[in-house]
C-alpha cells in the first residue's frame, strides 16, 4: 500500500502493514462462514466412508494409522501446497475459479469463442491484468492452439465439464452434509430409524432452499461464529481423543505408514481412496470464492486455523478408532465424550447447513458465468445484497437443485453412496483446475513448459490415483454426477450451438451500408419524433432485421441507436468503461451505435437510468467528435467505424447537456397530448405498478454556449427533443429453424432442443430489463 496524502502520508510503513494485516484478519474471520463450511464438516463422514465396503476385513490399528497418514498427506499436498501456495496466485482481477483461469487464457492467447469481440475490448483496464502478453514472442504451442478451432472448442468443453461438476457439487453437498450431521441421532438412547433420519434431513433441506431468496448476507453474520465454534469443538475433541486413547497416533504422520497400509490392504486399500478423498471436498471453494476476500486472508485462515484443526480432529478420530474398532460405522459421533454430545450435535447440524449454503451460492455464480459465456439459457438473476457485490439468487436453479437434492437424499439414504458420487465430482473439478493452471503457467505467467509439466504431472498423478478409485465406485452411486453433468452439458452445448448459429446468420446477412446511404437521411419513410433503441447482437454492421423494420413500418424514429449488450472475458467492467459509442452513417441520418459491455461476474441491475446514461453518453460523443480531429477526419469513421469509450458512472450536467431531476407523481408529464388517451392511461397504470420508475424524472437541456458549432447544437437539440418525445425499444422476435438440407442431428438440436430452451427461458426483453409498455417486436425466422 502506498501512502497517498493527508493523514495517510504521516503513517509509517509499519502502521500501513498493520492496517493491511488487520484488514486481512477481518476478511479471514469472515471467510470461515463462506469458504470453509464444507471442508470443515468432512470429518463427519470420512472414516465411515473409507472403512465401509472392501476395508471391512482390515479393522486393525495398523490400517487405521495408515488411513490417517493418507488423510494427513492428502490435506498437505492438495489444499495446502496446490491451492494455498500456488493456485491462489492465479487470480483474475482478484477473482478465482475455473472461469477466472479460462478468462485469463482467453485474454493472453486467442482461445476466446465468444462472438462480437472487438479490439476496443482489449483497452479495458481489467483486460490488461497480469503480465503483458505483447512483449513476449508467440510460442509454437500457443500458435498451434490458436490455429485449430477444434482445440479451442475442446478447451471450452473441458471448462464447462468442470462447471457441470461444480453444479453436481451443489446437489450433493447439501445431501451428504445434512444427512451426515443428523446421523448423530442414531447413537442416542432413542435411536431414530433410517426413515426418520431421512425425513428430518429432508425437512432441513427444504428449509435451507426455501431461505435462499433472503440472500446469504441476511444470515452471514451468524455463519463465521458457527464455523469457528465448530472448529474449536472438533479441535478440542480431537486433542482429548489423542491424549485419552492413543498418543502414539502422532507417529502416523510419517509416510512410512502409507507404504505399510498399501502393502497390507493392496487393491482393497486403493479402492478405499474413494472415501479418503472426501477429506478435501470443499477445497475448490477456497479458489472459487476468492473474489469476496483476498488471497492473503484465505491463506491465513487455512494455514493457521483450518489445517491444524482438521489434522488434530482426524488424528483424534483415528486414535479413538484404534482402540474402539467396532465404532467405524459412526466414528465421529462415537468419539465425542458423552457430556458434550448434544451441543456438538447441534453445532454439527448448523455447520453442515452453512457448508451447504456456500456451495449453493457458488452454483448460482457458476450458472451466471456460463450464461455470460453464451453457454446457458437466460435465467432470472436476483441480486440479494446491496453491500456485497456478486451475491446472487437464481429462483429456477434453486428449485431444480432442491428437487435433485431431495431425490438423492430419499433415493440413497446413505452417506457412503452419496460420498462415492460426491468424491468423483470434487476430484474431477480438481483435475480440470490442475490442467487449466498448467496452461495459465505457460501462457499467462510465461513459465517454462518443463516447470509447468512438472506441476501437471505431480498433481495429476496424485489426483489421478484418487480419480481412478472414485471411478471404480461409479456403479455404487458414482454415476450420479456423471448423469447430472451429461444433462447440464447437453443443455449448455445445445444453447451455445444455437446461439452461435443465430449470430453467424446475422453476421452473414448484414444490411449493406450502400443500400442504407441510397435511401437518404429519411430512409425513404417518415421520421417521427422520438428515439428508437434497436437491440442487436452485432457489434458492427446493421442487422438484417433492420431492413424488415424499414420495409414494413410506415414511419420510424428521428434518432436511432443500435444497442449491443455483450459479455467480455473479464470479471467486471467499470462504469467509466461500460459504454462504447459510435456513429452509423453520416450526421444527417441521426443514427448511432452503443455497445454496452459487461464482465462475466457483472450483474445487469435494473436501476431505471439506462436511457438517461445512454442519452448523456451520445451527447458527449457528439461533442467529442466535433472537438477531436481523429473522429471527424476519416470519412470511414463517419459511416460505421471509430467508437469512443464514454464514462457512465455519474448522471450529471456536462458541457454538452444540463441535467435536471424532479420528483414525478401521477401520469408522466413527458407524454405529449397528441398521444392517445389509451396509451397515457396504460402508462399511468405501468407507473403505479413500477414505483421505482416514478421516483425521479430526468430532463435534459442545452447549455447557453455561444461558441458551440451550429451543426453540433442542432444535433444535440434533435437528441433532447427526441428524448422528450419518448423512447421505444425495438427487438426482433426471432424463430430459429434448421434448413431443410440440414442433417437429422442438426434438426434435432435446433428444431427441438434449442427451440424448447428458447420457449422456456426468460425472454431477451425481460433479461435486459426493457419496460414492456415501450417494447416493439418484429417477427423474423432464421434458417440456420
WONORRA-V281034 format. One record per backbone hydrogen bond with DSSP energy under -1.0 kcal/mol. NH is the residue of the N-H (numbers start at 1). CO is the residue of the C=O. If there is no record, write none. Layout:
nh:NH co:CO
nh:NH co:CO
This chain:
nh:8 co:5
nh:11 co:8
nh:16 co:12
nh:17 co:13
nh:18 co:14
nh:19 co:15
nh:20 co:16
nh:21 co:17
nh:22 co:18
nh:23 co:19
nh:24 co:20
nh:25 co:21
nh:26 co:22
nh:27 co:23
nh:28 co:24
nh:29 co:25
nh:30 co:26
nh:31 co:27
nh:35 co:31
nh:36 co:31
nh:40 co:36
nh:42 co:39
nh:44 co:41
nh:45 co:42
nh:46 co:42
nh:49 co:45
nh:50 co:46
nh:51 co:47
nh:52 co:48
nh:56 co:53
nh:58 co:55
nh:60 co:58
nh:64 co:60
nh:65 co:61
nh:66 co:62
nh:67 co:63
nh:68 co:64
nh:69 co:65
nh:70 co:66
nh:71 co:67
nh:72 co:68
nh:73 co:69
nh:74 co:70
nh:75 co:71
nh:76 co:72
nh:77 co:73
nh:78 co:74
nh:80 co:75
nh:81 co:76
nh:82 co:77
nh:83 co:78
nh:84 co:79
nh:85 co:80
nh:87 co:82
nh:88 co:83
nh:89 co:86
nh:90 co:87
nh:91 co:89
nh:92 co:95
nh:95 co:92
nh:101 co:97
nh:102 co:98
nh:103 co:99
nh:104 co:100
nh:105 co:101
nh:106 co:102
nh:107 co:103
nh:108 co:104
nh:109 co:105
nh:111 co:109
nh:122 co:119
nh:123 co:120
nh:124 co:121
nh:143 co:139
nh:144 co:140
nh:145 co:141
nh:146 co:142
nh:147 co:143
nh:148 co:144
nh:152 co:148
nh:153 co:149
nh:154 co:150
nh:155 co:151
nh:156 co:152
nh:157 co:153
nh:158 co:154
nh:159 co:155
nh:160 co:156
nh:161 co:157
nh:162 co:158
nh:163 co:159
nh:164 co:160
nh:165 co:161
nh:166 co:162
nh:167 co:163
nh:168 co:164
nh:169 co:165
nh:170 co:166
nh:172 co:168
nh:173 co:169
nh:176 co:172
nh:177 co:173
nh:178 co:174
nh:179 co:175
nh:180 co:176
nh:181 co:177
nh:182 co:178
nh:185 co:182
nh:186 co:183
nh:187 co:184
nh:192 co:185
nh:197 co:193
nh:198 co:194
nh:199 co:195
nh:200 co:196
nh:201 co:197
nh:202 co:198
nh:203 co:199
nh:204 co:200
nh:205 co:201
nh:206 co:202
nh:207 co:203
nh:208 co:204
nh:209 co:205
nh:210 co:206
nh:211 co:207
nh:212 co:209
nh:214 co:211
nh:215 co:212
nh:219 co:216
nh:220 co:216
nh:222 co:219
nh:224 co:220
nh:226 co:222
nh:227 co:223
nh:228 co:224
nh:229 co:225
nh:230 co:226
nh:231 co:227
nh:232 co:228
nh:233 co:229
nh:234 co:230
nh:235 co:231
nh:236 co:232
nh:237 co:233
nh:238 co:234
nh:239 co:235
nh:240 co:236
nh:241 co:237
nh:242 co:238
nh:243 co:239
nh:244 co:240
nh:245 co:241
nh:249 co:246
nh:250 co:247
nh:251 co:248
nh:252 co:249
nh:253 co:250
nh:254 co:251
nh:257 co:254
nh:258 co:255
nh:259 co:255
nh:260 co:256
nh:261 co:257
nh:262 co:258
nh:263 co:259
nh:264 co:260
nh:265 co:261
nh:266 co:262
nh:268 co:265
nh:270 co:266
nh:271 co:267
nh:272 co:268
nh:273 co:270
nh:274 co:271
nh:275 co:272
nh:276 co:272
nh:277 co:273
nh:278 co:275
nh:279 co:276
nh:280 co:277
nh:283 co:280
nh:286 co:283
nh:288 co:284
nh:289 co:285
nh:290 co:287
nh:292 co:289
nh:293 co:290
nh:298 co:294
nh:299 co:295
nh:300 co:296
nh:301 co:297
nh:302 co:298
nh:303 co:299
nh:304 co:300
nh:305 co:301
nh:306 co:301
nh:307 co:302
nh:309 co:305
nh:310 co:306
nh:311 co:307
nh:312 co:308
nh:313 co:309
nh:314 co:310
nh:315 co:311
nh:316 co:312
nh:317 co:313
nh:318 co:314
nh:319 co:315
nh:320 co:316
nh:321 co:317
nh:322 co:318
nh:327 co:324
nh:330 co:327
nh:331 co:328
nh:334 co:330
nh:335 co:331
nh:340 co:337
nh:341 co:338
nh:344 co:340
nh:345 co:341
nh:346 co:342
nh:347 co:343
nh:348 co:344
nh:349 co:345
nh:350 co:346
nh:351 co:347
nh:352 co:348
nh:353 co:349
nh:354 co:350
nh:355 co:351
nh:356 co:352
nh:357 co:353
nh:358 co:354
nh:359 co:355
nh:360 co:356
nh:361 co:357
nh:362 co:358
nh:363 co:359
nh:364 co:360
nh:365 co:361
nh:366 co:362
nh:367 co:363
nh:368 co:364
nh:369 co:365
nh:370 co:366
nh:371 co:367
nh:372 co:368
nh:373 co:369
nh:374 co:371
nh:375 co:370
nh:382 co:393
nh:384 co:391
nh:391 co:388
nh:393 co:382
nh:398 co:394
nh:399 co:395
nh:400 co:396
nh:401 co:397
nh:402 co:398
nh:403 co:399
nh:404 co:400
nh:405 co:401
nh:406 co:402
nh:407 co:403
nh:408 co:404
nh:409 co:405
nh:410 co:406
nh:411 co:407
nh:412 co:408
nh:413 co:409
nh:418 co:414
nh:419 co:415
nh:420 co:416
nh:421 co:417
nh:422 co:418
nh:423 co:419
nh:424 co:420
nh:425 co:421
nh:426 co:422
nh:427 co:423
nh:428 co:424
nh:429 co:425
nh:430 co:426
nh:431 co:427
nh:432 co:428
nh:433 co:429
nh:434 co:430
nh:435 co:431
nh:436 co:432
nh:437 co:433
nh:438 co:434
nh:439 co:435
nh:440 co:436
nh:441 co:437
nh:442 co:438
nh:443 co:439
nh:444 co:440
nh:445 co:440
nh:447 co:441
nh:452 co:448
nh:453 co:449
nh:454 co:450
nh:455 co:451
nh:456 co:452
nh:457 co:453
nh:458 co:454
nh:459 co:455
nh:460 co:456
nh:461 co:457
nh:462 co:458
nh:463 co:459
nh:464 co:460
nh:465 co:461
nh:466 co:462
nh:467 co:463
nh:468 co:464
nh:469 co:465
nh:470 co:466
nh:471 co:467
nh:472 co:468
nh:474 co:471
nh:478 co:473
nh:479 co:474
nh:480 co:477
nh:483 co:479
nh:484 co:480
nh:485 co:481
nh:486 co:482
nh:487 co:483
nh:488 co:484
nh:489 co:485
nh:490 co:486
nh:491 co:487
nh:492 co:488
nh:493 co:489
nh:494 co:490
nh:495 co:491
nh:496 co:492
nh:497 co:493
nh:498 co:494
nh:499 co:495
nh:500 co:496
nh:501 co:497
nh:502 co:498
nh:503 co:499
nh:504 co:500
nh:505 co:501
nh:506 co:502
nh:507 co:503
nh:508 co:504
nh:509 co:505
nh:511 co:542
nh:516 co:512
nh:517 co:513
nh:518 co:514
nh:523 co:520
nh:525 co:522
nh:526 co:554
nh:528 co:556
nh:531 co:726
nh:532 co:559
nh:533 co:728
nh:534 co:561
nh:535 co:730
nh:536 co:563
nh:546 co:543
nh:549 co:545
nh:550 co:546
nh:551 co:547
nh:552 co:548
nh:553 co:549
nh:556 co:526
nh:558 co:528
nh:559 co:530
nh:560 co:590
nh:561 co:532
nh:562 co:592
nh:563 co:534
nh:564 co:594
nh:566 co:596
nh:568 co:598
nh:570 co:568
nh:577 co:574
nh:580 co:595
nh:581 co:644
nh:582 co:593
nh:584 co:591
nh:585 co:639
nh:589 co:586
nh:590 co:587
nh:592 co:560
nh:593 co:582
nh:594 co:562
nh:595 co:580
nh:596 co:564
nh:597 co:578
nh:598 co:566
nh:600 co:570
nh:601 co:571
nh:605 co:603
nh:607 co:605
nh:613 co:609
nh:614 co:610
nh:615 co:611
nh:616 co:612
nh:617 co:613
nh:618 co:614
nh:619 co:615
nh:620 co:616
nh:621 co:617
nh:622 co:618
nh:623 co:619
nh:624 co:620
nh:625 co:621
nh:626 co:622
nh:627 co:623
nh:628 co:624
nh:631 co:628
nh:633 co:629
nh:639 co:636
nh:640 co:636
nh:644 co:581
nh:646 co:579
nh:648 co:575
nh:654 co:657
nh:658 co:701
nh:660 co:699
nh:662 co:697
nh:671 co:668
nh:675 co:672
nh:680 co:676
nh:681 co:677
nh:682 co:678
nh:683 co:679
nh:684 co:680
nh:685 co:681
nh:686 co:682
nh:687 co:683
nh:688 co:684
nh:689 co:685
nh:690 co:686
nh:693 co:690
nh:694 co:691
nh:697 co:662
nh:699 co:660
nh:701 co:658
nh:705 co:703
nh:708 co:705
nh:713 co:709
nh:714 co:710
nh:715 co:711
nh:716 co:712
nh:717 co:713
nh:718 co:714
nh:719 co:715
nh:720 co:716
nh:721 co:717
nh:722 co:718
nh:723 co:719
nh:724 co:720
nh:725 co:721
nh:726 co:722
nh:728 co:531
nh:729 co:774
nh:730 co:533
nh:731 co:776
nh:733 co:778
nh:734 co:732
nh:735 co:780
nh:737 co:782
nh:742 co:739
nh:747 co:743
nh:748 co:744
nh:749 co:745
nh:750 co:746
nh:751 co:747
nh:752 co:748
nh:753 co:748
nh:754 co:749
nh:755 co:750
nh:756 co:752
nh:757 co:753
nh:758 co:754
nh:759 co:755
nh:760 co:756
nh:762 co:378
nh:767 co:763
nh:768 co:764
nh:769 co:766
nh:770 co:765
nh:774 co:771
nh:775 co:772
nh:776 co:729
nh:778 co:731
nh:780 co:733
nh:782 co:735
nh:784 co:737
